[in-house]
Amino acid sequence: MEKREAFKMFLKPGFKEEYKKRHAALWPEMKELLQKGGVYDYSIYLDEDTNILFAFQKTKGDAGSQDMGDNPIVQKWWDYMADIMEVNPDNSPISIPLPEMFHMD
């Protein structure tokens, strides 16, 4: 089953370039984990007025990136990103799912 998912996260002010730098060098093991987990066509956008990150991904199967929190690679990535994002006590990014209101093929 293919799904489209969107969610928002929060970047700390002043970290736009660092966020881009870290994602440009996405760990190969993280990319492989996402792909094997069925995540593809994954984009993250920044609203510079609010520092809100808007993420969109397509997934094949029942799970997406937001369902991989038990994986040690994901937890290590969270720790790596925690200094530049708003996070929960376990360093997972504060992430709010966004309901799809319209889609056009």
C-alpha positions, 0 to 999 in steps of 0.5 A: 500500500502506498501512502503520502505523509506530511508532518512539521518539525521545528528548527532552532533559529540560526541553524538553517545552513547547519541543517542543510549541511547535515542532511546533504551528508545524510549517513548512508546507513540512515538512507538505506534504513529509510529506503528498506523501510519503504520511504521514498520521495522524501522532501523537507522544506523550511518556512524561514519566517517561522523556522517550521520544517515541513516534511513530505514523504511517500511510503510503501507499506504500513510504516514511514520514517516516523515509525522507526524510532526503535532503531539504533541508527534513528536514535543516533541521528536524533542525538546528532540533530538534537542541538539544532532542533526542538526535541522531546526528552528522548531527543526525537524531533517534535513532530506533528502529523499534518492531515491531507486536505487536498491532493491532485494527481 
